[in-house]
Amino acid sequence: MSRPVDSWELGIVQRATGRRVAVVRGGAERGFDDIPASWNGRESNGALARSGRYTWHLTARFNGSTVAVPTGSGGLDVLCGALPTHVYDCDGFPDMVAVRKDGGTDSWEGHPNSWEGHPKGYFYNRGRTAYWPASSTLVPAGDLNGDGFADMLVRTSTGELRAYWGFGQVYFAPGSNKSTVIGKGWNTYDVLTSSGDLDRDGRSDLLARDRSGALWFYAGTGRGTFKARVRVATGLSGYAALVGVGDLNGDRTGDLLGRDRAGKLHRWFGNGKGGFGAPVKIASGFDAYNALVGVGDLTEDGHNDLLARDTAGNLYRWAGSGKGGFGARVKIGTGWGVYKALY
């Protein structure tokens, strides 16, 4: 410092949302040393801060003044913090795995603006990372066992559901990731999806639709298992796709999207108890797309986004509004028709 300081304050702000998540304060500093400010990576309420980009702002009072003067600011990253929606590694930016028809799986990562020349809101290919049997169904499920890393559920052709435990990278592969059998008989469901925390207990949950159109809620325990299923809806057999998208309206509860067979896109807000409110139509023409992904906040504006692939293999992004809707589509890739499924 260039002069004695009576007190100082360090504020930590999440860059995507502008939300001040933590404050560190200190008293008088009379020497010529730097102010010894540090942050433990937790929000003011004690919760682990989300992985991602942050800004620090330092202010100080001096010479008896009650007015705080800005003295410095800069950026910092939180790595391996709380997991945002659809983030598989520790950097806080959405990821995706894409499975080819032969089971070959590529890892795709989102990254900060201009990182290695990759613009914000796009993915870049990290290469082939696994081979899954062509009949496998992958289900991104967040952190199921409480170790801070995203996990992947995989259902086999025989109906066995197995959890593959993540280790902080966009990498899930049979024989490499440790795994645990969750149960058998899961081929009674034609949809498996996760939308994060649906009952506001801080744990990732699972949704499953059976072939009669009933929707079942499996509450996560945070120990790698699920509680007994609870039926939360019926009459959903008319939807060609149901997709967990995380929190779309900022109420800390996961939400759900569904595309009916006429191509209309509907939204259900989570009610915080594992179920959902009434469906609301938010778009039409989605029968032109054969893959939907609730990708999380790819645009780094604090709102979860949506991806869709058309039959020509083009990949599009819709930026979330933060109120349950989406903006105009933006094409972010071509050649995605080589993949059987996107997760």
N, C-alpha and C positions, 0 to 999 in steps of 0.2 A: 504494500500500500504506500501511497505517497504522503499520507498524513494519518494521524491517530483516528481510530474509528470507535465510536461509542457503542454501536451494536450493528449487526448485519442479519440479513435474511436471504436464504436460498430457496427459490421456488422451482419446482419440477413440473413441466407442462407436457402433456401428451400431444405430440405434433399433429396427429390426424384430427383430433377433436378440439384442441385448444383448452382442454380441461386441466386445471391445476390439480395434480394428484397428491402432492406432498410439499411440505414446507419444513426447512431446517433453519433454526435460529441460533445465533450466538451473541455473546456480549462484547465487551471492549477488547480491542486489539491495539496495542500501543507500540509494538515493535515494527521492524521492517520486513518481517516474514509474510508469506502469503496467508490469507485467511484459511484456516484448516477446516474447510467445509466438505462434508461427505454425505452420501445418501445410501441407505441400505436396500434400495430397490422395492420398498413397500409403500403402499399408499397411506394416507393419514389415518385410515381406519384399521390399519394393520394387514390389509389384504395384499397379496403379491401383485405387483404391477404387471400389466400385460407386456408380453414381448413386443418390441417395436421401437420406433424412434421417438425421442423426447428432446426437449430443450430446457436448459437450466438458465435462470435469471438471478443474478446477485444484486442486491441493493444494500446500501449502508447509510447509517446516520452518523454525523460527526459534528464536532464543535457545538454540542448541546442542542442541535436542531431536532425538531420532531418530524421533519420531512425526509423520507427515504430517497436516496439518490441512486439511480442505476449505475452500477460499476462494472458490469460485464455479463456476457451471455455466451452460450455455445450449445452444441449438440451432443447427445450421448445416446447410446443404444442399450436397451434392456434385452438381454439374451437369456433364453430358458426361463422366462417369467411365466405368468398365467397365459394359457393358450387362447388366442383368438380363434374365431371360426375358420375351419378348413386350413389350419396351419399345421404342417407335419414336422417341421424342424424348429429351431430355437430362435429364428430371426424375426418372427412376428408377421411375415408376409405370406399370403396364401400360396398353397402348393396344390399339385394335382398329379395323380398317376393315371396313365393312359395304357390300356391293355389292347394289344393287337389280336387278330383272330387266331394266331398260333399261340397265344398266351404270353408272348414277349411284352414286357412292361417297361415303359419309359417314364422317368421322373421329370416333371416340369415344375419350375420354381418361379415365383414372382419375386421381384426385388425392388429396392428403392429407385427413384427416378435417376436415370443415367448410369446406374451401376453397370460397369463393363459395357456401356453402350446400349443397355436394354431399357427402353422407356417405361415410365410408370404405367401401370394398368395392363401390362402384357406378361406373357410367360416366356421363359427360355428353356430349352431342352438340356437336361443334365445327362441324357443318355440312357441306355438300357440298364435296368437295375434288377430285373427279376423275370422269371417265367412262372406263370400260373396255369394250371389246367384250364382249358378253354371253357369248361363248365362252371368255373368258380365265380361266385358273386362277392365282390369286395364292398365293404361298408365302412367309410371313414367314421370313426366313433369318438374322437377326442381322447382325453386321458381317462382311461377306464380304471386303472389300478393306482392312481394317486402318486405316480413317480415324477410327474411334471412333463412327460413326453406323450405325444399323440400316438394312439394305437389304431390298429386296423382289424376289423372283424372280417372273416372270410367264411362263406358257406360253400360246402362242397356239393357235388351232384347227389350225394347220398343223404344230404340234409344235416350233416354235422356242422355246427357253428364253432369256429375256433378264433380266439383272440391272439393276434400277433403283436407282441409288445414292441413299441417303438423305442428308439434310443437317441432321439434328437436329430434325425436326418430324414430326408425324403426317400426312405428306403425301407421297403417291406418285402421280404422274400422268404419262401418256404426253405427251411434248412439253415437259414442265416439268423432270422429273428427268432427269439424264444417265443413259444406259443403255449396256450392252454385251451383245452376243450371247454366250451361254454355249455354245450348241450347237443342233443340229437333231435331229429324230427322237425327241424326248422324249414324243411321244404314244403310245409303246409302253408307257408307265406309266399305271396308273389311280389311283395315289396318289403324291403328292409331299408330303413333310413334313420339317420340321427340328425337332430337339430340342436344339439348341445344340451343345455340345462333346461328342462321343461317344468320342473317343480321347485325351482329356486333354492335348491339345497347345495349348489356349487358343484354338482357332479354331472357327468355326461350321461344321457339317457338314450333309449332306443325305441323306435316305432316300428311296428310290423302290421301289414295288412294281410288278412287271410283271404281265401278265394271266394268267400261269401260277401266280401266288401267291408268287414268289420276291421276297425283300427284298434290295435293293442299297444298299450304303453308299458314299457319295461324300465323301471326306475333303476339307475345305476347306484351301486353301493359305494363306489370309490375304492373298492378292493378287488376289482377285476371280475365281479359277478353282477347279476341283476336280481331285483326282487321279483316276486310273483307278478305275472302280467295282470293288467287292468284294462278292460274294454272302455275306450274313450269315444268311439264313434262307430256308426254303422252306415250302410248305404253308399260306400265309396268305391264300389266296383266299376262305376262308370268313368273312372279316371284312368287314363292310359299311363300316367306318371304321377307319383307323389315324391316330393323332394324336400328334405330338411334344409333350411337356409339360415339357421341361426336367428338372432334377434334382428327384426326388420324395423321396429318402431321405438327402440330404446327403452323398453320396460324390463330388461334383464331376463326375458323369457324367450325361448326358441319359438319360431314360427314355421309354418308349412305352406308350400305351394303345390298346386295340383293342376295338371293339364287334362281337360276332358277330351272325349273322342271327337268333338267338333273343333278342337284347337283353342278353346277358351282357357285362359289361365286364371286360376282362382287362388285366393290367399286366405289362410286361417291364422289369426293371431292366437298365440298360446295364452292360456288362462292362468298360468302359474301353478296349476295343480296336476299337470300331465295331460290335460285335455286342451280343447280349442273352442273358440267362439264360432259364430256362423261364417260360412264361406262368402267371400266378396270377389266378384269378377274384376280383374284389373287389366286384362289385355285379351286380344283375340289374335288369330292367325298363327298360333304356336304349333299347329299341326305340320308346319313346314320344317320343324326341328325334330331330330331323332335322339337328341341327348340334352338333358338339362342338368346343371350343376350349381348348387348353392355354394359359391366359391368363397364367400367371406368378403373382406374389404380389400379388393384388388386395386382400387383407385386411391387408397390412402386418404379418404375424406371422413372416416369414422362411421361409414354406413356399409352394410353388407350388400354385395352385388350378386348378379346372376349371369351365368354363361349358358349358351345354347349353341349346338352344332346343327347346320342344315344338311340336307341330303347331298349337297355338292361338296361337303367337307369343309365349309367355311365356319370359323368359330367367331361368335359374337359375344359382346359384353354389354350388359345393361347396368348402369350405375344406380345403386339404391338411393332413394330420396331421404331415408331416415324416418319416413312416415308410413311405410308399408308398400310404397310403389317404386317405380323405376323410371329412369330417364330414357332418352333415345338410344337405340342400339348403336354399337360401334364395332366394326369388324376388326378383330385382333389376330387373325391367323387364317391360313389356308392349308389344305392337305391333311386335315384331321379325319378324313374319311377312312384312313388306314386303320383306325382304331375301332375295335368292337365296342368298347365301353370307356367312359371317362369317370374318374372318381376323385 
